[in-house]
Amino acid sequence: MQEALAPVENQTPFLRRNYHNALTLSLLAADVVAILLGFLAGFELRILIPLPEKASENLVFSDLLPLLIMQLVFVTVAFFFGRMYHRQRTRYSSTELAAIFSGVSIGTLINIAVTSLSFKSTSGTFDYSRGVMIYAWILSIVFVVVLRGLQGRTQRWMQYKGYGRTRVVVVGSGETASALMQRIMQTPRLGYDLIGMVNTSKGENAETDPYVHPHAGVRLLGDLESLSTAIERESVDEVIIAAPEAKDDDLITIISRCDRSTISIKVYPDLFQIMAGQMTISELGGLPLLNVRDVALRGWKLVLKRAIDLFGSTFGLIFLSPLMMLVAVLIKLDSPGPAFLVQERMGLDGTRFDVLKFRSMRTDAERHGPGWTVKDDPRVTRIGRFIRKTNIDELPQFINVLIGEMSLVGPRPERPVYVEQFRKRIPRYMERHREKAGMTGWAQVNGLRGDSSIEDRTKYDLWYIENWSAWLDIKIILLTVWHTVSGTDQNAY
């Protein structure tokens, strides 16, 4: 029997914007409560059960507070790096159960190691902590599973009532698309609102295909030419491509049209894609879906990345201010003109902004129009050659990072005139703009700078966007510093 659809009106703009943040906080709260309960229950069991021996009479819970605090920190941090706070399902899978076991185990082992090194006294006061930690480890796993299960049930109930639902568009016009839309409409607990479908039939089939209107009430949003417009107009969160017969070139075309920054893409696969692909697999009411693209930077991750940017840019501006003042003076002495260059670039969601750089060329360098820098370019000044070679010309961009126009790490921003050229000939090029532009990036630390292939740079940029982590940003920053100091990366951008 088909379940009744919840009213879409419950999805207020405020709730839609903050749903993922609220979901993350609820998962974190469930984990904190579970760890607290596991530790308290472990303490009580240690007193009640005399194994391996009777608990010490000096066993007082207040003495274990440092141990409890560290348990909370280490386990939640282990969950954080295990991507446990970017939940895709409200029901358990074997993968999530394994991740819970691993996260609690790793956090507990780190806690024991730190406790042994830092808090264990020579008088044996902390000998009892081993028994408490064993019980706390086992019980924490149990409580995390239970409380996350309750959180999942609450999330499903809210989605059924219409809160925090995902606005989805199905691309396809055959039996696969029909089955997928039927599953979405009949199963509101999945948390999807079916906004409509985009037809992939061409020519006469577009008019006669019996699956163009598989259900009354499913809106036909147009053909592939109107996909981008429909995504923007309908504020779509996710696109599901249900066209297993589509060729690779057709899939690339469809994906390239989904260029809004926060959209996720899933593909209903054929057998070959499942066997040969390196994409992650999810499901929708029992139907397998391939995650072609899932934006890594969402919710709390945006806050974390912004915190790294604020800290790094503030530190950079303070620590490097004497060097920057010296460079500005040398530029003024070396050639007439300003010390700084203000140049329009394109960043997040295609927004234009003014990037700051130290001027490394003559003021009349572009009197004949924009042009790429070439080897031994006569337009480059003497001091300009040095600061470009050492990347010092990019240091003023710490200001762009501080005010939020750029990030420390991300795809390098291009000038709008070049963006218009590249987007026409490079598939998925505009997906680089799903995140803020960066002072350095994954492509740059892998040697793709200067006059290197734009196609290759784009591949590295897209990989970075879809696989972002705090550790990856730190790694890129350290590699950038190393290349600059060691001189192993000599190609100026």
N, C-alpha and C positions, 0 to 999 in steps of 0.2 A: 504493500500500500504506500502510495506516495506521501511523504511528509509535507506538512504545510510550510511554505517559505516564510521566513521572518521578514518583517518590513525593513526595506533598505533605508528608510528615513532615520533609523537609529544611528546610522553611521555619520555622526557629526564631523565636520572638518577637524575639530580639535581632537576628537577621539582617533580619527584616522591617522593624524600626524603623530600621536603619542602612544598608539597601541603597542608598537614594538618595544618602546621604552618601558611601558607598564608591564608587559609580558616578561621582559628581562628582570625587572625588579621583583616580580612575583616569584620567579624561579630562584633568584638569589635569596629572597626571604624564606622560601620553602627549604632551601639547602641549609641556611643558617639555623633555622629551628630544628631541622633533622639532626644536624651535627651536635647541637646543644642537648637534645633529647638522648642521642646515642651516648654522649659523654656522661650525662647524669645517670642513665641506666647502667652504663658500664661501671661507674663508681659504686652504685648500690649493689650490683652483682658481685663485685670484688669483695665486698664486705660479707655478703650472704653466702657465697660459695668459697670454701677454704681450699682453693686450688691455685697454684701447686702447693700452697701452704696457707695457713691462716693469715689474714691481713694484719698488718701492724696496728697496734692500738693507737699509734700516733697519726693514723690516716685521717686527715681533715680535708674536707672539700676545698676550703679557702686556699690551702697550700697548692692546689692543683690549678688555680686560675691562670697562671702563666701558660701551663700546658694546654688548657682549654682555648685560650686566645690564639695560641699558635696553631692549634688544630683547625680552628675556624679559618684562619688566614691561609694556611697551606692547602687545605682541601679546596676552598673556593678558588684559589689561584690555579690549582691543578685543573679544576673544572673550566676555568677561564681559558687556559691554553688548550684544553681538550675540546673547545668550541661547544661547550654544554649550554651556553646561554644564547644560542641562535637556533631556537627550536623550530623544526619544520613539521613535526607531527604532535598530536595530542595523545597518541597511544604509544605504548612501548614497543620497541623493536629489539632484536638481539644486539644490535649495534649500540643502542643507548644503554642497555643493561650492562654491557661490557665496559662502556665508557664510565658509568657510575662506579663499577667495581675498581677500575683502574685509577680513577681520580681519587677516591677515598683511600685506596691502598698507597698510592704515591704520596699523598698529603700526609698520611699517618707515618710512613717511613721517614719522610723528611723531618717531621716533628720529633720522632724518636731520636734521630741523628743529632738534631740541634739541641735537644734536651740533654742528651748524653754528654755533649761537648760543653754546654753552657751552664746547665743548672744542677747537674748531678754532683752531690757533695761527697767528700771522703768518708763522712760518718754513716753513709748508707741511707740517708733520709729519703732519697728518691728511688730506692730499690723497688718499692711497691708500684711505681708508675708503669712497669712493664705489664702487669696483670690488668690494670685499668685500661691501658691502651689497646690490649688485645680485645677486650670486651667492647670498648668504644669503637674499634675498627669494624667489627662484625655488625654491631647494632646500628652504626651510622649508615652502613650500606642499606640495611633493612628500612630504616626511617626515611632515607633519601628516596628510595623506590616508592614507599607508601605516600609520602607527601608530594612528590612529583606526580604521582598518579592522581591524587586529589586535585592538584593544580590543573592537570590535564582535563579532568572532568569538569572543573569550573570553566576552563577555557572553552570547551566544547559547548557547554550550556550557554555561555555568553555569545558564542558565534551563532548558535541556533536562534537566539533572541535578536540577532542582527548586529551585535557589537563586534568591532574589530575584524570585519569580514574582508576578504580579498576580492577586489574587482577584477574579473578575468574575462578575456576575450579568446574565443577559439578560432583558430585559423585553419580552414579546411572545409570540404564540401561533400565528402564521401561518407561511407558507412562508419569509418573510424570516428569522424567528427560527430556523427549522429549519436553513436554509443557514448562518447565522452560527454556530450551535452546532456544526454538523458541521465547519466550518472550524477552529474553536478546538480541537475534540477531535482532529482529524487532524493538527494542526500544533503540536506542543508547543514548537517553537523560537520561536514568537511570544511565549512567556513568560507565557501566561495559564493559570490554573487555573479551570475552569468550576465554580463552586460550585453553581449551579442556575439555574432560570428562574422568572420570575413571570408568571403567566397574565394576559392582558389581555382574554380573552373574557368576555362577560357572558351571563347568563341560561342558556338551554339549551345554547348553544354552548360554555359552559365545560365541559360534561360530554362533548359529542360531537365537539368539534374534534379532528381526527386528528393535529394537530401539538402538542397539549398535552404528549405524551410522545414527542418525535421520536426519542430515543435511549435505549436501556437504560442506566441509570446516571445519567441527568440528573435531579436532584432537583427536584420541583415544590415551590417555597417558599411557594406560596399565591397569592392575588390581590393587586391593587393596595393593598387595605386593609392588608395585612400587609407591604408593602414596607419601610417604615421599621424595623419590628421585625426583619425578616430581615437588613437591612444591618447593624444594630447587633450582632445575635446572631452573624452569620457573619464579622464583621470585614472587610466588603467594601471593596476598594480602588477598584473601577470598576464603573459600571453602563452597559450598552449597551442603548439603547432600539431594538428592532428591530420597530417598528410603523409603517411608512411611511403606513399608511392612517389613523393617529390624527389627530384634529382638534387645532387649536392649543390649545384649552382642556384637552384630555386630556393633551397634552405638558406643559403648565404644571403640571397636577396631579401628574403623575409626577415631574417635576423637583423640585417643592416637597416631595415625600416623601423625597427624597434629601438630608436636611439634616445629615448627619454632616460634620464639618469637613474631613476629608482626602480626601473621595471625588471622583473625576472622573466626568464624564458624557459619553457619546458617543451620537450618534443616527445610525442608518442612514437616510439621507435619501431623500426622493422628488425628482424632477427639479426641481420648483419651489423646494424648499429650497436646492438647490445653486445655482440661477440667481439667487435673490433674497436669500439670506442673506449675512450678514457674518461667519459663523462660519468657523473654520479647518477645513481638511479634512485628515484623516489616512487611514490604511488599515489593514486587518487581513487579511493574506494576500491582497491584491488587491481586497478589498471596501472601498468608500469609506465613511468615517465622518466625521460632523461633530462637532467638539469644541464642545459647548455650554458646558461649564464645565470648566476645568482649573485647579486651585488654584495660584495663582502663588507663594505662599509655601511652599516646601518645601526641605528639606535645608539647604544652605549659605546660602540666602536668609534663613532664620529666624535663623541666626547673625549675618548681616550686619545685619538689622533690629534684633536685640537689642543689637548693639554700638552702633548709632546711638542707641537708646533710652538705654543706659547713659551714653554720652557726653553726650547732650543733657540728660538729667535731672540728672546730676551738675553739669554746667555751669550749668544753670538754678537749681538750689538754691543753689549758691555765689554766683553773680553777682546773683541776685535776692533773696537772704536779707535785706538791709537793707530793701528795699521790703516784703517779706512781714511783717517784724517791725513796721514802721510801720502797715501795714494792720490787723494784728491788734490793735494798741493803739487805733487809731481806731474799730474795730468795738466794742471793749469800752466806749469812751467814748460812743459814739453811742447804744447801746441795751443793756439788760440781757440777759445770756446769754453763752454761750461764743463765742469768736472763730471756731471752726471748726464745720462741719456734717459729720456722718458719715451718709451715706445709702446704702442698699442699691441696687445696680445689677446688671445682667446683662451678662456679658462673654463671653469665649471659650468656645465649646461650651455656652453657656447657664449657665455657672458664675456664681454670685452672689458679689459681693464688696462691700466697703464703700468707696465713693469719698469722697475728702476734698475739701472746698470751704471757702472763706471764707463765713461765714454772711451772707446778704444780706437775710434776712427776719426778722420778729419770731419769737420762740420759739414763739408760739402760732399760727403761720401755717397749720398743718394740723390744727387742733382739730376741724374738720368733715370731715377726710379729705384724701387727696392731690388736688391740682388744678393745672391748668396756670397758668402766669403769664400775666397779661393786661396790656395797655397801661395805664400809670399804676396798677398794682396797689397798693392801699393797704397790703398786707402787706409791701412792700419798704421797707427803712429808707433813711435819707438817704445814708449811705455805701454802702449796698447798691446804690442806683441807679447810682452812679459805678462801682463795681467790676464790676457786671454789664455796663454799657455798654462798659467797656474790657477785659472778659474777665479782669480781675485775680482774680476770685473762683475761677477755675479753677487758679491757680498751685499750690496745695497738691497737686494731682494729680501733680506731679513725683515725689512720694513713692510714689504708686501705680505710676508708671512704673519707678522705681528698683527696687522690690521685685518687679516682673514681673507685676503685676495688670493693667496697662494698657500702651499704647504711646504714643509721641508723636503718631503719626498712625494713624487708624483710624475705624471707625464710632463715633459718639458713643453711650455706654451709656445705656440707658433703664432705668427702674424696672420691676421684675418685674410690677407690676400693669398697667402700660401694655403691656408685651411680650405678656402674655396676651391683651389686646384686639387688638393689631395683628396677631398671628400668625393670627388667625381670619379677618381680612378682607383682608389684603394678601398676595398670592402671593409666595412666596420670601422673606418677611420674615425668617424665622429663619436664612437664609443669611448675614445680616449678622454672625452670631455664629461664622462660620468663622474669624475672625481676632480678635485682641485689640481691645478698645475703645480709642479714642484720645482724647487731649486736644483734638485738632482733626481735621478730616477733609476729604475732597474735597467733600462736600456743603456743609460750612460755608463754605469759601473761595469757593464758587459762590453764596453768598447764601442758602442754605437753612438758616435758623436760626429759633429762636423758635417762632412759631406757623405756620411754613411747612408745606407738604404732607408728611405722612409717606410717602406713596407716592413722591413725587419724591425725597425723601431716600434712600429705599431703593434707587432706581435708581442714584443716584450712589454709594452705598456698595458696591453689588454690582459696579459698573464698577471701582471702586478695587481691590476684592479680587481681581478676575480680571485686572487689568492692573498689578499692583504692580511698582514698581521703586524702587531707591534714589533715583534722580533725581526720581521723582514725590513721594516723601516729602519730599525737600529742597525741592522747589518748593512743596508745601503749607505747610511750615513757614515759608518765606520770605513767602508770601502772607499767612499768618496774622499774622506780625509786621508786615507792611506795613499790613494792614487795621487792626490795633490802633493802630499809631503814627499813621497818617494819618486815622483816624476814618472810613474809607469803609464800614466794616461796623458798623452801629449796632444791630443786633438781638441782644439778649442771648439766650443759649441757655436 
